[in-house]
């Protein structure tokens, strides 16, 4: 299994991972053979990359901490809530399932990157950012009650954004006026959750405060440092990370290593450093299935990463330093070969 650019997709290859929609259907299913209609559909729906199968990478199993059934249930629950027909019972049920699966993963590193139609970005973003937040919570041994508040708050943290969907579904960056208008979504979400999360004030506060920053540069209240609760700090990191590695109307998804690099450098003054580091231990910085090029010129595909050393994955070398295919692929564990370094990450 490898991650492939849609622009380089060719008829005849097989889809390796299903692409869900908020309607409970699949835009593409695992095992489906690609044809030109599917390629056009993926482009129209704003999808820049897909997982595909080929003989050289068929043995690569990419880790998804959530089962497809739980992911799909979560997307349906969020879609119902955004449409005003959700219930506290269904929300609590799917959050409990997500927490159970994260805990049962026993430290597994999330490898699957978010792939979904742009029209479903609010719903899918809510689900994937909740997963990333729960991975952080599990890494820091958060108790069950706090994890439930975190999950319920995260799944609905962008409920206020649904009122501004027309504003954010534009190909370019927002104007200053549009940005100021959109920033009202945090207060709108807080009010919308007054009833559904009435018994979970911290969960509800995630909707209001997930854009607050440790240095006081966030909104809507300009909170800083210790004034920001831990659940909100985790939510902030997960929200931004998920947004960066997902396709958006104004840009394609960033590579995971770029997003992590931002959080660990420019973002260090804005996000809680402990929770940011915890995130790097539970997601693949170099996701399985992406191409990498070593400093010595050889290139190949990432096979996977270990929890405590996600910056040094195992890779399958497929090209030599002259960029010619190897007759026999070579698997190298970079955590052992300390003299080898990744120079570039790309899709093919």
MARLUMVEX-990076 format. One line per 5 residues: number of its first residue (from 1); their letters; for each residue x, y, z of N, C-alpha, C. Coordinates in steps of 0.1 Angstrom, whole numbers. Layout:
NUM) a) X:Y:Z:X:Y:Z:X:Y:Z ~ ...
! end
This chain:
1) xxxxx) 8:-12:0:0:0:0:9:12:0 ~ 5:22:-9:13:34:-9:3:46:-11 ~ 8:58:-7:0:70:-9:4:76:-22 ~ -6:78:-30:-4:83:-44:-11:96:-47 ~ -5:105:-54:-11:117:-59:-22:114:-69
6) xxxxx) -33:120:-67:-44:118:-77:-40:122:-91 ~ -32:133:-92:-28:137:-105:-18:127:-112 ~ -13:117:-104:-4:107:-110:-11:93:-111 ~ -24:93:-107:-32:81:-107:-35:77:-121 ~ -34:64:-123:-37:58:-137:-47:47:-136
11) xxxxx) -56:46:-146:-66:36:-147:-59:22:-145 ~ -66:13:-138:-61:-1:-137:-56:-4:-123 ~ -51:6:-116:-46:3:-102:-57:2:-93 ~ -54:-4:-81:-65:-6:-71:-64:3:-59 ~ -76:8:-55:-77:16:-43:-74:7:-31
16) xxxxx) -66:12:-21:-62:3:-10:-70:7:3 ~ -75:19:4:-82:23:16:-95:31:12 ~ -106:27:18:-119:34:14:-119:49:18 ~ -126:57:10:-127:71:12:-142:74:16 ~ -144:77:29:-158:79:34:-163:92:31
21) xxxxx) -177:93:31:-183:106:30:-192:108:43 ~ -197:120:45:-205:123:56:-219:117:55 ~ -222:113:43:-236:107:41:-236:92:44 ~ -224:86:49:-224:72:52:-221:63:40 ~ -217:70:29:-213:62:17:-198:63:15
26) xxxxx) -193:57:4:-179:57:1:-177:63:-13 ~ -168:73:-14:-165:78:-27:-157:68:-35 ~ -149:61:-28:-141:49:-34:-140:39:-23 ~ -140:26:-27:-138:15:-17:-126:8:-19 ~ -120:2:-8:-108:-6:-9:-111:-18:-19
31) xxxxx) -101:-20:-28:-103:-31:-38:-108:-26:-51 ~ -114:-14:-51:-120:-9:-63:-109:-5:-74 ~ -112:-9:-86:-102:-6:-97:-104:8:-102 ~ -94:16:-103:-94:29:-107:-97:30:-122 ~ -107:39:-126:-109:42:-140:-110:58:-141
36) xxxxx) -111:62:-153:-111:77:-155:-122:84:-148 ~ -134:78:-148:-145:84:-141:-142:86:-126 ~ -135:76:-120:-132:78:-106:-121:89:-104 ~ -111:89:-113:-101:100:-112:-107:113:-113 ~ -116:115:-122:-123:128:-124:-131:131:-111
41) xxxxx) -138:121:-106:-146:123:-94:-138:128:-82 ~ -126:121:-80:-117:125:-69:-112:139:-71 ~ -109:143:-83:-105:157:-86:-116:167:-83 ~ -128:164:-87:-139:173:-85:-142:175:-70 ~ -140:164:-63:-143:164:-48:-132:170:-40
46) xxxxx) -121:174:-47:-110:181:-40:-100:172:-33 ~ -99:159:-37:-90:150:-31:-77:149:-38 ~ -66:151:-31:-53:152:-38:-45:140:-37 ~ -49:130:-29:-41:118:-27:-50:106:-23 ~ -46:94:-26:-53:82:-22:-43:71:-19
51) xxxxx) -48:61:-12:-39:49:-10:-42:39:-21 ~ -31:34:-27:-33:24:-38:-24:12:-35 ~ -27:1:-42:-19:-11:-41:-10:-13:-53 ~ 1:-19:-50:10:-24:-61:19:-35:-56 ~ 25:-43:-64:32:-55:-60:44:-52:-50
56) xxxxx) 50:-40:-52:62:-37:-43:58:-33:-29 ~ 45:-29:-27:41:-24:-14:29:-31:-8 ~ 25:-43:-14:13:-49:-9:14:-54:5 ~ 26:-56:10:27:-61:24:27:-50:34 ~ 26:-37:30:26:-26:39:12:-25:45
61) xxxxx) 11:-27:58:-2:-25:65:-1:-12:73 ~ -9:-2:69:-9:11:75:-18:11:87 ~ -13:15:98:-21:15:111:-32:25:111 ~ -44:21:114:-55:30:117:-60:26:131 ~ -58:35:141:-62:32:155:-77:30:155
66) xxxxx) -85:38:147:-99:36:147:-103:26:137 ~ -113:17:140:-119:9:130:-127:17:120 ~ -129:12:108:-137:19:98:-151:21:103 ~ -157:11:110:-171:12:115:-172:24:125 ~ -162:25:134:-163:36:144:-161:49:137
71) xxxxx) -151:50:128:-149:63:121:-162:67:114 ~ -168:58:107:-180:61:99:-192:65:108 ~ -193:58:120:-203:61:129:-201:75:135 ~ -188:78:138:-185:92:143:-189:103:132 ~ -186:100:120:-189:110:109:-204:112:108
76) xxxxx) -212:101:109:-226:102:109:-232:110:121 ~ -226:107:133:-230:114:145:-227:129:144 ~ -216:133:139:-212:147:138:-221:154:127 ~ -224:147:116:-232:152:106:-246:155:111 ~ -251:146:119:-265:147:125:-265:159:135
81) xxxxx) -254:160:143:-254:172:152:-253:185:145 ~ -245:186:134:-244:198:127:-257:202:120 ~ -265:191:117:-278:194:110:-289:196:121 ~ -286:196:134:-295:199:144:-304:187:148 ~ -300:175:144:-308:163:148:-300:153:156
86) xxxxx) -289:157:162:-281:148:170:-287:146:184 ~ -281:137:191:-285:134:205:-273:132:214 ~ -275:135:226:-264:134:236:-261:119:237 ~ -271:110:236:-268:96:238:-260:90:227 ~ -263:94:214:-255:89:203:-240:95:203
91) xxxxx) -239:107:208:-226:113:209:-218:106:219 ~ -224:104:231:-216:97:242:-212:83:237 ~ -221:76:230:-219:62:226:-207:61:217 ~ -206:70:206:-195:69:197:-182:74:203 ~ -183:84:212:-171:89:219:-165:77:228
96) xxxxx) -174:70:234:-169:59:243:-162:48:234 ~ -168:46:222:-161:36:213:-148:41:209 ~ -147:54:205:-134:59:201:-124:58:212 ~ -128:61:224:-118:61:236:-114:46:238 ~ -123:37:237:-120:23:239:-109:18:229
101) xxxxx) -111:22:216:-102:18:206:-88:24:207 ~ -88:37:211:-75:44:213:-68:37:225 ~ -75:34:236:-69:27:247:-64:13:244 ~ -72:6:236:-69:-8:232:-57:-8:222 ~ -54:3:216:-43:3:206:-29:1:213
106) xxxxx) -29:3:226:-17:1:234:-4:8:228 ~ -6:21:225:5:28:221:8:28:206 ~ -1:22:198:1:21:184:3:35:178 ~ 10:36:167:13:49:161:3:51:149 ~ -5:61:149:-15:64:138:-8:66:125
111) xxxxx) -11:58:115:-4:59:102:-13:65:91 ~ -26:62:91:-35:66:81:-36:81:81 ~ -35:88:70:-37:103:70:-51:106:66 ~ -57:117:69:-71:120:66:-73:122:51 ~ -82:115:45:-86:117:31:-101:117:31
116) xxxxx) -107:127:26:-121:129:25:-125:140:15 ~ -137:140:10:-141:151:1:-141:164:8 ~ -138:174:0:-137:188:6:-151:192:11 ~ -162:188:5:-175:192:9:-178:186:23 ~ -171:176:27:-173:170:41:-162:174:51
121) xxxxx) -155:185:48:-143:188:56:-147:191:70 ~ -158:198:73:-161:201:87:-164:189:95 ~ -171:179:89:-175:167:96:-162:158:98 ~ -155:156:87:-143:147:88:-132:153:96 ~ -130:166:95:-120:173:104:-123:170:118
126) xxxxx) -136:171:122:-140:169:136:-136:156:141 ~ -138:145:132:-136:132:136:-121:129:137 ~ -113:133:127:-98:131:128:-91:139:139 ~ -96:151:141:-90:159:152:-93:153:165 ~ -105:147:167:-109:141:179:-99:129:181
131) xxxxx) -97:121:171:-87:110:172:-74:115:176 ~ -69:125:170:-55:130:174:-55:135:188 ~ -66:142:192:-67:146:206:-67:135:216 ~ -74:124:213:-75:113:222:-61:105:222 ~ -54:105:211:-41:99:211:-31:106:221
136) xxxxx) -32:120:221:-24:128:230:-29:125:244 ~ -42:124:247:-47:122:260:-42:108:265 ~ -43:98:257:-38:85:261:-23:85:264 ~ -16:92:256:-1:93:258:3:99:271 ~ -6:108:276:-3:115:289:-11:109:301
141) xxxxx) -17:97:298:-24:90:308:-36:97:314 ~ -44:104:306:-55:111:311:-66:102:316 ~ -73:105:326:-83:96:332:-95:96:323 ~ -104:85:325:-115:82:316:-125:94:315 ~ -128:100:326:-138:110:326:-133:122:318
146) xxxxx) -121:126:320:-116:138:312:-115:134:297 ~ -112:122:294:-111:118:280:-125:118:273 ~ -135:115:281:-149:116:276:-153:130:273 ~ -150:139:282:-152:154:280:-145:159:268 ~ -132:154:267:-124:158:255:-130:153:242
151) xxxxx) -134:141:242:-139:135:230:-152:142:225 ~ -161:144:235:-174:150:232:-173:164:227 ~ -164:171:234:-161:185:230:-154:186:217 ~ -145:177:214:-137:178:201:-146:174:190 ~ -155:164:191:-163:160:180:-172:171:175
156) xxxxx) -176:180:185:-185:191:181:-179:205:182 ~ -165:205:183:-159:218:185:-161:228:173 ~ -164:223:161:-166:232:150:-181:233:146 ~ -190:229:155:-204:230:152:-208:244:148 ~ -201:254:154:-205:268:150:-200:272:136
161) xxxxx) -190:264:131:-185:267:117:-195:264:106 ~ -205:255:110:-215:252:100:-223:264:95 ~ -224:274:104:-231:286:101:-223:295:91 ~ -211:292:90:-202:301:81:-196:293:70 ~ -203:282:66:-197:272:56:-195:279:43
166) xxxxx) -204:288:39:-202:295:26:-190:304:26 ~ -186:309:38:-175:318:39:-162:310:38 ~ -161:298:43:-148:291:43:-147:282:31 ~ -158:279:23:-157:271:12:-153:279:-1 ~ -142:286:0:-137:294:-11:-123:290:-14
171) xxxxx) -119:291:-27:-105:286:-31:-94:294:-26 ~ -96:307:-23:-85:315:-18:-85:318:-4 ~ -76:325:2:-76:329:16:-87:339:19 ~ -91:339:31:-102:348:35:-97:362:36 ~ -105:371:33:-102:385:35:-102:388:50
176) xxxxx) -97:400:54:-97:403:68:-112:404:73 ~ -121:409:66:-135:410:70:-141:396:71 ~ -138:387:62:-143:374:62:-137:366:74 ~ -124:369:77:-118:362:88:-124:366:102 ~ -127:379:103:-133:384:115:-147:379:117
181) xxxxx) -154:377:106:-168:371:106:-167:357:110 ~ -158:349:104:-156:335:107:-152:333:122 ~ -145:341:128:-140:339:141:-152:339:151 ~ -163:343:147:-175:343:155:-180:328:157 ~ -175:319:149:-180:305:150:-177:299:164
186) xxxxx) -167:304:171:-164:298:184:-175:301:194 ~ -179:314:194:-190:318:204:-203:311:199 ~ -205:310:186:-218:304:181:-218:289:185 ~ -207:282:184:-206:268:188:-209:266:203 ~ -203:275:211:-205:275:225:-220:276:229
191) xxxxx) -227:285:222:-241:286:225:-249:274:220 ~ -246:269:208:-253:257:203:-251:245:212 ~ -241:244:219:-238:232:228:-243:234:242 ~ -250:245:244:-255:248:258:-263:237:264 ~ -271:231:255:-280:220:260:-273:206:259
196) xxxxx) -267:203:247:-261:190:245:-250:187:255 ~ -242:197:258:-230:194:267:-232:202:280 ~ -244:204:285:-247:211:297:-240:205:309 ~ -238:192:309:-232:185:320:-217:185:319 ~ -211:190:308:-197:189:306:-192:203:302
201) xxxxx) -190:212:311:-186:225:308:-172:226:302 ~ -163:217:306:-150:217:299:-151:213:285 ~ -159:203:282:-161:198:268:-167:209:260 ~ -177:217:265:-183:228:258:-173:239:256 ~ -164:241:266:-154:252:265:-144:250:253
206) xxxxx) -143:237:248:-135:234:237:-140:242:224 ~ -153:242:223:-159:249:211:-156:264:212 ~ -156:269:224:-153:284:226:-139:287:224 ~ -130:278:229:-116:283:231:-106:275:223 ~ -109:267:214:-99:259:207:-90:267:198
211) xxxxx) -93:280:196:-84:289:188:-76:298:198 ~ -77:296:211:-68:303:220:-54:298:219 ~ -44:306:222:-30:302:220:-22:306:233 ~ -12:298:236:-4:299:248:2:313:250 ~ 5:320:239:11:333:239:1:345:239
216) xxxxx) -12:341:240:-22:351:241:-27:357:227 ~ -22:351:216:-25:356:203:-38:350:197 ~ -44:342:204:-56:335:199:-69:343:201 ~ -80:336:198:-93:342:200:-103:332:205 ~ -115:336:211:-120:349:211:-116:358:222
221) xxxxx) -110:353:233:-108:361:245:-93:364:247 ~ -84:359:239:-70:362:241:-64:356:253 ~ -69:344:257:-64:338:269:-49:334:266 ~ -42:332:277:-28:328:276:-24:319:288 ~ -13:311:285:-7:303:296:-17:295:304
226) xxxxx) -15:297:317:-23:289:327:-38:291:327 ~ -42:302:320:-56:305:318:-63:295:309 ~ -56:288:301:-61:278:291:-61:264:298 ~ -73:258:299:-74:244:305:-66:234:296 ~ -62:223:303:-55:213:296:-63:207:284
231) xxxxx) -76:205:286:-84:199:275:-83:208:263 ~ -84:221:265:-84:231:254:-70:231:248 ~ -60:230:255:-46:230:250:-44:218:240 ~ -49:206:245:-48:194:236:-57:197:224 ~ -69:202:225:-78:205:214:-71:214:204
236) xxxxx) -64:224:209:-57:234:200:-47:227:191 ~ -38:219:197:-28:212:190:-34:202:180 ~ -44:194:184:-50:185:175:-58:191:163 ~ -64:202:166:-72:209:156:-63:215:145 ~ -52:221:149:-43:227:139:-35:216:132
241) xxxxx) -31:206:139:-23:195:132:-32:189:121 ~ -44:185:125:-54:179:116:-56:187:104 ~ -58:200:106:-61:210:95:-49:210:85 ~ -37:210:91:-25:212:82:-23:199:73 ~ -26:187:78:-24:175:71:-36:171:62
246) xxxxx) -46:180:61:-58:177:54:-59:187:42 ~ -65:182:31:-68:191:20:-78:202:24 ~ -76:214:19:-84:225:21:-88:232:8 ~ -98:241:9:-102:247:-4:-91:256:-9 ~ -83:262:-1:-73:271:-6:-59:265:-7
251) xxxxx) -57:251:-3:-44:245:-5:-45:230:-3 ~ -36:222:-9:-36:208:-7:-30:205:7 ~ -32:192:11:-27:188:24:-12:190:25 ~ -7:193:37:8:194:39:12:180:43 ~ 25:177:41:31:165:45:32:165:61
256) xxxxx) 30:154:67:30:153:82:43:159:88 ~ 54:156:82:67:161:88:67:176:87 ~ 61:182:77:61:197:77:52:202:88 ~ 40:196:90:31:200:101:38:199:114 ~ 44:188:117:51:186:130:62:196:131
261) xxxxx) 70:198:121:81:208:121:76:222:125 ~ 64:226:119:58:239:123:55:239:138 ~ 48:228:143:44:228:157:56:229:166 ~ 67:222:162:78:222:171:88:234:170 ~ 85:242:160:94:254:158:85:267:160
266) xxxxx) 79:272:150:71:284:150:60:282:160 ~ 54:270:162:43:269:170:46:267:185 ~ 58:266:189:62:263:203:57:274:212 ~ 56:286:208:51:297:216:36:297:217 ~ 30:290:208:15:291:206:8:279:212
271) xxxxx) 15:267:213:9:255:217:16:249:229 ~ 9:241:237:16:235:249:26:225:244 ~ 39:227:248:50:219:243:48:204:247 ~ 44:201:259:42:188:264:32:180:255 ~ 21:186:252:11:179:245:15:178:230
276) xxxxx) 23:188:225:28:187:211:38:175:210 ~ 47:174:220:56:163:219:49:149:221 ~ 38:149:229:30:137:230:24:133:217 ~ 20:143:209:14:140:196:24:133:187 ~ 37:138:188:47:133:179:50:118:182
281) xxxxx) 47:114:194:49:100:197:38:90:193 ~ 26:96:188:15:88:185:10:89:171 ~ 17:97:163:14:98:148:27:96:141 ~ 26:90:129:38:88:121:42:101:114 ~ 54:106:118:59:118:112:62:116:98
286) xxxxx) 67:104:94:68:100:80:58:89:78 ~ 46:92:73:35:82:73:39:70:64 ~ 35:58:68:36:46:60:30:49:46 ~ 38:45:35:33:46:22:37:58:14 ~ 44:68:21:49:80:14:64:77:9
291) xxxxx) 68:83:-1:81:82:-6:91:91:2 ~ 103:86:4:113:95:10:126:93:1 ~ 134:104:2:147:103:-4:158:105:7 ~ 167:96:7:178:97:17:189:108:12 ~ 197:112:21:207:122:17:217:116:7
296) xxxxx) 219:102:8:228:96:-2:222:94:-15 ~ 210:99:-17:203:98:-31:194:87:-33 ~ 194:76:-24:185:65:-26:171:69:-22 ~ 161:63:-28:147:66:-25:139:53:-23 ~ 128:55:-15:119:43:-13:107:48:-5
301) xxxxx) 100:38:0:87:40:6:88:36:21 ~ 81:45:29:81:42:44:72:30:47 ~ 78:21:55:70:9:59:63:11:72 ~ 69:19:81:63:21:94:72:27:104 ~ 67:31:116:75:37:126:72:31:140
306) xxxxx) 82:32:149:80:28:163:75:40:171 ~ 68:37:181:61:48:189:71:58:195 ~ 82:54:200:91:63:207:102:69:198 ~ 101:65:185:111:70:175:105:72:162 ~ 94:80:161:87:82:149:95:90:138
311) xxxxx) 106:96:142:114:104:133:124:95:125 ~ 125:82:129:134:72:123:127:60:119 ~ 119:61:108:111:49:103:119:38:96 ~ 112:27:94:118:17:85:113:20:71 ~ 122:19:61:119:23:48:123:11:38
316) xxxxx) 116:11:27:119:1:17:126:8:5 ~ 139:6:3:146:13:-8:143:7:-21 ~ 138:15:-31:134:10:-44:143:16:-55 ~ 150:27:-52:158:33:-62:172:35:-57 ~ 182:34:-65:196:36:-61:199:51:-61
321) xxxxx) 211:55:-58:215:69:-58:215:76:-71 ~ 214:68:-82:213:74:-96:198:74:-100 ~ 189:71:-91:175:71:-93:170:60:-103 ~ 178:49:-103:174:37:-111:168:26:-102 ~ 158:19:-107:151:9:-98:161:-2:-94
326) xxxxx) 160:-6:-81:168:-17:-77:161:-30:-81 ~ 170:-40:-85:164:-53:-89:158:-60:-77 ~ 164:-58:-65:158:-63:-53:156:-52:-42 ~ 144:-49:-38:142:-39:-28:150:-42:-15 ~ 154:-31:-8:161:-33:4:154:-25:16
331) xxxxx) 150:-33:26:144:-27:38:155:-22:48 ~ 154:-10:52:163:-4:62:156:2:74 ~ 160:-2:86:155:5:98:164:16:101 ~ 159:28:100:167:40:102:170:43:117 ~ 162:36:126:165:37:140:178:30:144
336) xxxxx) 182:21:135:195:13:137:206:20:129 ~ 203:25:117:213:31:108:214:46:111 ~ 221:49:121:221:63:126:229:72:116 ~ 236:67:106:243:75:97:235:79:84 ~ 222:74:84:214:77:72:203:87:77
341) xxxxx) 200:96:68:190:107:71:181:109:59 ~ 169:113:62:159:116:52:161:130:48 ~ 162:132:35:164:145:29:151:151:23 ~ 142:143:19:130:148:12:119:137:14 ~ 106:142:14:94:134:15:85:139:4
346) xxx) 79:129:-3:71:132:-15:62:121:-18 ~ 52:124:-27:43:114:-32:46:111:-47 ~ 43:99:-51:46:95:-65:34:90:-72
! end
